Amino acid sequence: MPSYQSARQVSLWSLTWSQIICLIFLRLPRIVPRLLLRYTTSTSPPFPQVIHLPSREPGRTIYCWLFLPPRDSIPVDGRTPLHIDFHGGGFVTGQLAEQAPFCSLISRRLGAVVLTVDYRLGPLSKYPAAIHDAEDVARACIDEQWEGYAALRLAVDGSLAAGGRTPLDLDATRLSLSGFSSGGNLALNLLVSPPNWPSPVSETRHPYDIPDLLFYPSLDLRMLISERPLPLGMKRSSGLLRWLGSVMGDAYLERWQSGEIRASPGLAGLGSGPMRRASAEHLVNVITEGSGQGRDDDVEAGQASANSFPHTSQNMLHPLSHSLLVLPSQDSLAHQSSIWLQALDAAGRLTTSGDSSTLGVTPLHVSGAPHGWTQFPDFSLSSEQRRQKYDVLEQSIVFVERVWRQRSASS
């Protein structure tokens, strides 16, 4: 699909009554006021602030929550990293409130400015609306030519000034991503660049190490929930959940679109191990030994790398990406995840060492955990699931820290 195709908007009154009822039910959690978070799900600072970032569509903005790091979390060099987060919900539900505890943790521990994105959902917005929103927010973080770049920095500085704090030096070269379920699809999407639809975070536009936290992502949308093979011992959903799935199964994405790479990023070409390593090593050499002083030069360096390695056209995944892939065992997405792991292994992009200094994807298997459990409130989890939840969150923080530490040591 060409990148210039607009996302289609749908009138509420064009939906079936079943879809309208589902829509009301799925959007009810959004009425919880943001100010109540500190008393419910997100009890530790920083607390979110609202920010509206420019969209590619005239007259429209993208609603996000912004988390500013505490004073004592700012990196020693004063250059503040940026992190973009995407909630889950199958592209039809989900809300920013469920992400607040995680985003606050990321901001506090990594000293990062964090944005969690309220991307457009079906059935009122159709594919590729969510991807467009993800791309536009990414541009606001790293693309000086995008109008959102200045808008983000003005908003951050204004919020800091209101609290009596000095401006932050946002580091456009230090970006990390995270996504949960359908949000994991978007977080991976930003690292995937098919020839006809390059990502704004492609290696030519952002030739830097980039950590990506993928929590039980939806990698292949060609199967509806009711069609997915289930792990041993897992029962297929019934009753209300089954009805919701049947009514909203194709509310965002038409079945004929599901095989497109940006819809199903697990289908992206991975190249071979030697090809990927050569491309990555060349990018690193260009950054560390070449110009590397300003963003325009860095973009040119990335383009030179692509020209020097024509085989990278068969590799659609950012060669300097470091991904932590969290895989709970009781998940209907487990089957497609196992297929992606096999493809990654064949391409030499799978690492099981847990060492984030190794370029590629590191799987983190969690036995007995259900899909989405890291976002569930603690009271709904068993003691073992709570332990697993906080262990995984801690490992995700350490993973990103190691990537930044490795980069600082090599620069």
VOTOR-462281 format. One line per field, with one value per residue (C-alpha): chain; residue number from 1; x, y, z; residue in three letters. Coordinates in pm, whole numbers, plus 50000, padded with zeros to 5 digits. Each point is the difference from the previous one (the first is absolute). Example, Ala and Ser with C-alpha at 12.3 -4.5 7.8 and 13.67 -1.06 7.14 Angstrom:
2
cadena = c(A, A)
num = c(1, 2)
east = c(51230, 50137)
north = c(49550, 50344)
up = c(50780, 49934)
residuo = c(ALA, SER)
***
This chain:
411
cadena = c(A, A, A, A, A, A, A, A, A, A, A, A, A, A, A, A, A, A, A, A, A, A, A, A, A, A, A, A, A, A, A, A, A, A, A, A, A, A, A, A, A, A, A, A, A, A, A, A, A, A, A, A, A, A, A, A, A, A, A, A, A, A, A, A, A, A, A, A, A, A, A, A, A, A, A, A, A, A, A, A, A, A, A, A, A, A, A, A, A, A, A, A, A, A, A, A, A, A, A, A, A, A, A, A, A, A, A, A, A, A, A, A, A, A, A, A, A, A, A, A, A, A, A, A, A, A, A, A, A, A, A, A, A, A, A, A, A, A, A, A, A, A, A, A, A, A, A, A, A, A, A, A, A, A, A, A, A, A, A, A, A, A, A, A, A, A, A, A, A, A, A, A, A, A, A, A, A, A, A, A, A, A, A, A, A, A, A, A, A, A, A, A, A, A, A, A, A, A, A, A, A, A, A, A, A, A, A, A, A, A, A, A, A, A, A, A, A, A, A, A, A, A, A, A, A, A, A, A, A, A, A, A, A, A, A, A, A, A, A, A, A, A, A, A, A, A, A, A, A, A, A, A, A, A, A, A, A, A, A, A, A, A, A, A, A, A, A, A, A, A, A, A, A, A, A, A, A, A, A, A, A, A, A, A, A, A, A, A, A, A, A, A, A, A, A, A, A, A, A, A, A, A, A, A, A, A, A, A, A, A, A, A, A, A, A, A, A, A, A, A, A, A, A, A, A, A, A, A, A, A, A, A, A, A, A, A, A, A, A, A, A, A, A, A, A, A, A, A, A, A, A, A, A, A, A, A, A, A, A, A, A, A, A, A, A, A, A, A, A, A, A, A, A, A, A, A, A, A, A, A, A, A, A, A, A, A, A, A, A, A, A, A, A, A, A, A, A, A, A, A, A, A, A, A, A, A, A, A, A, A, A)
num = c(1, 2, 3, 4, 5, 6, 7, 8, 9, 10, 11, 12, 13, 14, 15, 16, 17, 18, 19, 20, 21, 22, 23, 24, 25, 26, 27, 28, 29, 30, 31, 32, 33, 34, 35, 36, 37, 38, 39, 40, 41, 42, 43, 44, 45, 46, 47, 48, 49, 50, 51, 52, 53, 54, 55, 56, 57, 58, 59, 60, 61, 62, 63, 64, 65, 66, 67, 68, 69, 70, 71, 72, 73, 74, 75, 76, 77, 78, 79, 80, 81, 82, 83, 84, 85, 86, 87, 88, 89, 90, 91, 92, 93, 94, 95, 96, 97, 98, 99, 100, 101, 102, 103, 104, 105, 106, 107, 108, 109, 110, 111, 112, 113, 114, 115, 116, 117, 118, 119, 120, 121, 122, 123, 124, 125, 126, 127, 128, 129, 130, 131, 132, 133, 134, 135, 136, 137, 138, 139, 140, 141, 142, 143, 144, 145, 146, 147, 148, 149, 150, 151, 152, 153, 154, 155, 156, 157, 158, 159, 160, 161, 162, 163, 164, 165, 166, 167, 168, 169, 170, 171, 172, 173, 174, 175, 176, 177, 178, 179, 180, 181, 182, 183, 184, 185, 186, 187, 188, 189, 190, 191, 192, 193, 194, 195, 196, 197, 198, 199, 200, 201, 202, 203, 204, 205, 206, 207, 208, 209, 210, 211, 212, 213, 214, 215, 216, 217, 218, 219, 220, 221, 222, 223, 224, 225, 226, 227, 228, 229, 230, 231, 232, 233, 234, 235, 236, 237, 238, 239, 240, 241, 242, 243, 244, 245, 246, 247, 248, 249, 250, 251, 252, 253, 254, 255, 256, 257, 258, 259, 260, 261, 262, 263, 264, 265, 266, 267, 268, 269, 270, 271, 272, 273, 274, 275, 276, 277, 278, 279, 280, 281, 282, 283, 284, 285, 286, 287, 288, 289, 290, 291, 292, 293, 294, 295, 296, 297, 298, 299, 300, 301, 302, 303, 304, 305, 306, 307, 308, 309, 310, 311, 312, 313, 314, 315, 316, 317, 318, 319, 320, 321, 322, 323, 324, 325, 326, 327, 328, 329, 330, 331, 332, 333, 334, 335, 336, 337, 338, 339, 340, 341, 342, 343, 344, 345, 346, 347, 348, 349, 350, 351, 352, 353, 354, 355, 356, 357, 358, 359, 360, 361, 362, 363, 364, 365, 366, 367, 368, 369, 370, 371, 372, 373, 374, 375, 376, 377, 378, 379, 380, 381, 382, 383, 384, 385, 386, 387, 388, 389, 390, 391, 392, 393, 394, 395, 396, 397, 398, 399, 400, 401, 402, 403, 404, 405, 406, 407, 408, 409, 410, 411)
east = c(50000, 50144, 50082, 49795, 49668, 49770, 49836, 49624, 49766, 49659, 49682, 49855, 49663, 50142, 50079, 49768, 49815, 50220, 50312, 49858, 49920, 50350, 50154, 49820, 50102, 50366, 50042, 49845, 50340, 50102, 49768, 50233, 50145, 50375, 50027, 49881, 50299, 50217, 49738, 49934, 50242, 50295, 50088, 50363, 50121, 50046, 49632, 49878, 49928, 49793, 50169, 49857, 50248, 49946, 49861, 50065, 49629, 49915, 49805, 50058, 50233, 50113, 49910, 50286, 50100, 50338, 50220, 50291, 50290, 50068, 50297, 50213, 49943, 50145, 50308, 50337, 50074, 49671, 49876, 49659, 49888, 49653, 49769, 49677, 49746, 49690, 49712, 49833, 49640, 49982, 49975, 49643, 50045, 50263, 50079, 50290, 49908, 50115, 50343, 50054, 50181, 50240, 50067, 50060, 50248, 50184, 50025, 50112, 50257, 50142, 49976, 49800, 49725, 49724, 49703, 49719, 49784, 49621, 50009, 49682, 49793, 49741, 49725, 49988, 50352, 50136, 50346, 50256, 49876, 50182, 50326, 49976, 49957, 50297, 50214, 49900, 50088, 50334, 50069, 49926, 50279, 50273, 49919, 50099, 49808, 49669, 49784, 49946, 50373, 49984, 49652, 50119, 50298, 49796, 49747, 50272, 50175, 49670, 49905, 50342, 49988, 49657, 50157, 50299, 50239, 50255, 49955, 50116, 50232, 49799, 50233, 49844, 50266, 49901, 49653, 49843, 49662, 49754, 49668, 49754, 49801, 49867, 50229, 50287, 49896, 50046, 50331, 50139, 49838, 50219, 50308, 49870, 50058, 49858, 50126, 49664, 49948, 50318, 49962, 50101, 50221, 50171, 50377, 50037, 49805, 50107, 50335, 50036, 49958, 49635, 49860, 49652, 49792, 49745, 49748, 49803, 49969, 49751, 50237, 49766, 49645, 49896, 49821, 49706, 50007, 49756, 50231, 50329, 50150, 50007, 50278, 49950, 49756, 49866, 49627, 49845, 49809, 49624, 49695, 50044, 50363, 49919, 49710, 50216, 50262, 49746, 49848, 50324, 50237, 50046, 49889, 50343, 50161, 49835, 50097, 50150, 50241, 50122, 50286, 50166, 50332, 49911, 49679, 50185, 50361, 50094, 49995, 50277, 50314, 50288, 50294, 50282, 50219, 50319, 49811, 49840, 50329, 50182, 49733, 50000, 50381, 50011, 49743, 50196, 50324, 49835, 49861, 50314, 50260, 49809, 49813, 49755, 49990, 49655, 49683, 50017, 50343, 49881, 49712, 50238, 50224, 49710, 49912, 50359, 49982, 49691, 50170, 50313, 49799, 49737, 49902, 49841, 49700, 49916, 50041, 49708, 50084, 50221, 50353, 50084, 49688, 50017, 49666, 49885, 49709, 49783, 49808, 49747, 49921, 49619, 49945, 49810, 50285, 50255, 49977, 50081, 50276, 50162, 49994, 50168, 50265, 50082, 50035, 50220, 50219, 50042, 50101, 50253, 49801, 49901, 50200, 49925, 50287, 49797, 50281, 49849, 50337, 49923, 49807, 49680, 49705, 50026, 49697, 49888, 49768, 49767, 49837, 49636, 49938, 49699, 49993, 50003, 50083, 50264, 49724, 49756, 49956, 50184, 49684, 49891, 50324, 50125, 50310, 50211, 49860, 50072, 50358, 50036, 49850, 50248, 50289, 49921, 49959, 50336, 50167, 49855, 50148, 50341, 49983, 49962, 50263, 50252, 49938, 50060, 50303, 50151, 49942, 50160, 50304, 50048, 49947)
north = c(50000, 50341, 50221, 50286, 49818, 50168, 49813, 49972, 50146, 49847, 50165, 49864, 49964, 49775, 49730, 49711, 50010, 49717, 50202, 50310, 49800, 49849, 50342, 50148, 49706, 50006, 50374, 50025, 49978, 50325, 50203, 49954, 50349, 50036, 50177, 49686, 49796, 50091, 49847, 49688, 49841, 50240, 50106, 50110, 50306, 50121, 50040, 50051, 50327, 50038, 50095, 50033, 49935, 50091, 49736, 49968, 50067, 50373, 50121, 49686, 49935, 49684, 49977, 49873, 49990, 50147, 49887, 50224, 49847, 50118, 50232, 49727, 49767, 50224, 49842, 50134, 50138, 50192, 49842, 49849, 49688, 49964, 49702, 49929, 49752, 49840, 49838, 49676, 49915, 49834, 50338, 50043, 50066, 50091, 50331, 50201, 49946, 49637, 50118, 50266, 49783, 49861, 50338, 50161, 49723, 50043, 50376, 49974, 49723, 50100, 50377, 50009, 50217, 49747, 50026, 49747, 50035, 50001, 49872, 49971, 49682, 49808, 49991, 50381, 50009, 49747, 49866, 50155, 50275, 49862, 49964, 50356, 50130, 49794, 50135, 50361, 49976, 49842, 50290, 50243, 49834, 49973, 50191, 50366, 50063, 49883, 50267, 49782, 50009, 50362, 49954, 49719, 50196, 50312, 49798, 49832, 50329, 50168, 49725, 50016, 50379, 49981, 49780, 50227, 49768, 50071, 49871, 49654, 49920, 49728, 49759, 49916, 49732, 49804, 49856, 49689, 49837, 49774, 49844, 49752, 49758, 50214, 50275, 49754, 49975, 50378, 50002, 49737, 50177, 50305, 49782, 49841, 50166, 49829, 50157, 50166, 50129, 50095, 50077, 50342, 49793, 49813, 49959, 50280, 50247, 49884, 49817, 49936, 49716, 49976, 49786, 49861, 49835, 49766, 49864, 49710, 50184, 49912, 49914, 49850, 50132, 49748, 49789, 50116, 49921, 49713, 49843, 50002, 49670, 49995, 49885, 49672, 50044, 50338, 50021, 50207, 50304, 49968, 50206, 50376, 49996, 49765, 50222, 50312, 49829, 49891, 50348, 50201, 49753, 50201, 50339, 50158, 49786, 49838, 49638, 50070, 50250, 49770, 49852, 50338, 50033, 50316, 49832, 49682, 50105, 49643, 49931, 50253, 49877, 49951, 49949, 49762, 50012, 50107, 50263, 50146, 50009, 50166, 50267, 50065, 50015, 50246, 50224, 49997, 50086, 50289, 50145, 49959, 50084, 50216, 50327, 49914, 50362, 50098, 49828, 50092, 49840, 49692, 49955, 50023, 49744, 49760, 50046, 49931, 49678, 49885, 50071, 49814, 49693, 49938, 49675, 50210, 50045, 49638, 50079, 50208, 50009, 50280, 49849, 50185, 49889, 49823, 49839, 49831, 49772, 49909, 49677, 49873, 49632, 50027, 50221, 49948, 50187, 49738, 49807, 50295, 50106, 49656, 50030, 50342, 49863, 49729, 50263, 50216, 49702, 49910, 50360, 50014, 50263, 49800, 50012, 49807, 50141, 50278, 50234, 50312, 50089, 49731, 50139, 49808, 49868, 49853, 49789, 49997, 49705, 50020, 49673, 50001, 50369, 50109, 50254, 50357, 49910, 50272, 50259, 49834, 50159, 49811, 49894, 49795, 49798, 49707, 50053, 49817, 50207, 50322, 49882, 49920, 50336, 50208, 49777, 50051, 50377, 50016, 49798, 50233, 50304, 49831, 49904, 50361, 50119, 49756, 50119, 50364, 49904, 49806, 50291, 50250, 49773, 49972, 50369)
up = c(50000, 49906, 50295, 49860, 50022, 50249, 50284, 49953, 50262, 50058, 50126, 50323, 49831, 49729, 50259, 50084, 50331, 50125, 49924, 50169, 50315, 49996, 49946, 50302, 50216, 49889, 50044, 50350, 50178, 49829, 50223, 50301, 50066, 49958, 50336, 50181, 49880, 50296, 50228, 49792, 49750, 49986, 50353, 49943, 49810, 49740, 49923, 49641, 49829, 49685, 49675, 49648, 49718, 49633, 49766, 49627, 49953, 49999, 50300, 50203, 50294, 50181, 50368, 50218, 50363, 50082, 50291, 50102, 50195, 50357, 50054, 50152, 49703, 49730, 49833, 50111, 49653, 50006, 49677, 50064, 49811, 49852, 50035, 49808, 50137, 49844, 50190, 49899, 49920, 49660, 49822, 50130, 50371, 50261, 50166, 50136, 50366, 49986, 49880, 50266, 50259, 49739, 49837, 50337, 50083, 49669, 50047, 50360, 49951, 49660, 50041, 49678, 49861, 49931, 49765, 50004, 49690, 49972, 49642, 49796, 50037, 49804, 49910, 49960, 49854, 49755, 49924, 49971, 50237, 50306, 49806, 49870, 50355, 50120, 49716, 50065, 50369, 49909, 49764, 50281, 50197, 49735, 49678, 50008, 49678, 50150, 50161, 50304, 50081, 50116, 50148, 50227, 50127, 50062, 50199, 50208, 50074, 50085, 50245, 50164, 50028, 50163, 50267, 50048, 49816, 49727, 49641, 49901, 49709, 49825, 49820, 49663, 49944, 50311, 49945, 50152, 49938, 50176, 49911, 50147, 49781, 49712, 50134, 49955, 49637, 49974, 50190, 49763, 49705, 50058, 49948, 49679, 49663, 49690, 49674, 49930, 50354, 50192, 50367, 50141, 50233, 49715, 49999, 49746, 50213, 50346, 49975, 50372, 50248, 50093, 50286, 49945, 50274, 49841, 50249, 49845, 49664, 49728, 49717, 49741, 49960, 49735, 50262, 50208, 50372, 49947, 49741, 50194, 50119, 50381, 50232, 50184, 50287, 49890, 49939, 49726, 50125, 50015, 50085, 49993, 49884, 49712, 49894, 50012, 49787, 49740, 49971, 50006, 49836, 49680, 50136, 49943, 49730, 49700, 49946, 49658, 50157, 50276, 49798, 49940, 50178, 50191, 50120, 50097, 50073, 50091, 49624, 49929, 49828, 50242, 49764, 50087, 50309, 49816, 49799, 50310, 50190, 49709, 49971, 50376, 50020, 49712, 50167, 50325, 49819, 49815, 50324, 50210, 49736, 49755, 50031, 50280, 50120, 49890, 49901, 49632, 49969, 50183, 49757, 49709, 50168, 50032, 49634, 49905, 50200, 49814, 49667, 50109, 50097, 49732, 50178, 50279, 49769, 50093, 50368, 50119, 50371, 50138, 50018, 50323, 50187, 50336, 50084, 50319, 49911, 50302, 49937, 50259, 49950, 50031, 49698, 49676, 49829, 50109, 49673, 49775, 50240, 49969, 49621, 50018, 50235, 49746, 49725, 50222, 50084, 49633, 49924, 50284, 50187, 50304, 50322, 50315, 50201, 50157, 49902, 49847, 49850, 49740, 49707, 49939, 50196, 50350, 50102, 50362, 50064, 50300, 50103, 50105, 49935, 49793, 49718, 50132, 50360, 50040, 49959, 50240, 50345, 50272, 50184, 49697, 49988, 50203, 50213, 49741, 49714, 50194, 50056, 49631, 49903, 50197, 49904, 49631, 50043, 50179, 49725, 49737, 50178, 50030, 49632, 49886, 50247, 49856, 49646, 50099, 50209, 49712, 49765, 50242, 50036, 49623, 49916)
residuo = c(MET, PRO, SER, TYR, GLN, SER, ALA, ARG, GLN, VAL, SER, LEU, TRP, SER, LEU, THR, TRP, SER, GLN, ILE, ILE, CYS, LEU, ILE, PHE, LEU, ARG, LEU, PRO, ARG, ILE, VAL, PRO, ARG, LEU, LEU, LEU, ARG, TYR, THR, THR, SER, THR, SER, PRO, PRO, PHE, PRO, GLN, VAL, ILE, HIS, LEU, PRO, SER, ARG, GLU, PRO, GLY, ARG, THR, ILE, TYR, CYS, TRP, LEU, PHE, LEU, PRO, PRO, ARG, ASP, SER, ILE, PRO, VAL, ASP, GLY, ARG, THR, PRO, LEU, HIS, ILE, ASP, PHE, HIS, GLY, GLY, GLY, PHE, VAL, THR, GLY, GLN, LEU, ALA, GLU, GLN, ALA, PRO, PHE, CYS, SER, LEU, ILE, SER, ARG, ARG, LEU, GLY, ALA, VAL, VAL, LEU, THR, VAL, ASP, TYR, ARG, LEU, GLY, PRO, LEU, SER, LYS, TYR, PRO, ALA, ALA, ILE, HIS, ASP, ALA, GLU, ASP, VAL, ALA, ARG, ALA, CYS, ILE, ASP, GLU, GLN, TRP, GLU, GLY, TYR, ALA, ALA, LEU, ARG, LEU, ALA, VAL, ASP, GLY, SER, LEU, ALA, ALA, GLY, GLY, ARG, THR, PRO, LEU, ASP, LEU, ASP, ALA, THR, ARG, LEU, SER, LEU, SER, GLY, PHE, SER, SER, GLY, GLY, ASN, LEU, ALA, LEU, ASN, LEU, LEU, VAL, SER, PRO, PRO, ASN, TRP, PRO, SER, PRO, VAL, SER, GLU, THR, ARG, HIS, PRO, TYR, ASP, ILE, PRO, ASP, LEU, LEU, PHE, TYR, PRO, SER, LEU, ASP, LEU, ARG, MET, LEU, ILE, SER, GLU, ARG, PRO, LEU, PRO, LEU, GLY, MET, LYS, ARG, SER, SER, GLY, LEU, LEU, ARG, TRP, LEU, GLY, SER, VAL, MET, GLY, ASP, ALA, TYR, LEU, GLU, ARG, TRP, GLN, SER, GLY, GLU, ILE, ARG, ALA, SER, PRO, GLY, LEU, ALA, GLY, LEU, GLY, SER, GLY, PRO, MET, ARG, ARG, ALA, SER, ALA, GLU, HIS, LEU, VAL, ASN, VAL, ILE, THR, GLU, GLY, SER, GLY, GLN, GLY, ARG, ASP, ASP, ASP, VAL, GLU, ALA, GLY, GLN, ALA, SER, ALA, ASN, SER, PHE, PRO, HIS, THR, SER, GLN, ASN, MET, LEU, HIS, PRO, LEU, SER, HIS, SER, LEU, LEU, VAL, LEU, PRO, SER, GLN, ASP, SER, LEU, ALA, HIS, GLN, SER, SER, ILE, TRP, LEU, GLN, ALA, LEU, ASP, ALA, ALA, GLY, ARG, LEU, THR, THR, SER, GLY, ASP, SER, SER, THR, LEU, GLY, VAL, THR, PRO, LEU, HIS, VAL, SER, GLY, ALA, PRO, HIS, GLY, TRP, THR, GLN, PHE, PRO, ASP, PHE, SER, LEU, SER, SER, GLU, GLN, ARG, ARG, GLN, LYS, TYR, ASP, VAL, LEU, GLU, GLN, SER, ILE, VAL, PHE, VAL, GLU, ARG, VAL, TRP, ARG, GLN, ARG, SER, ALA, SER, SER)
***
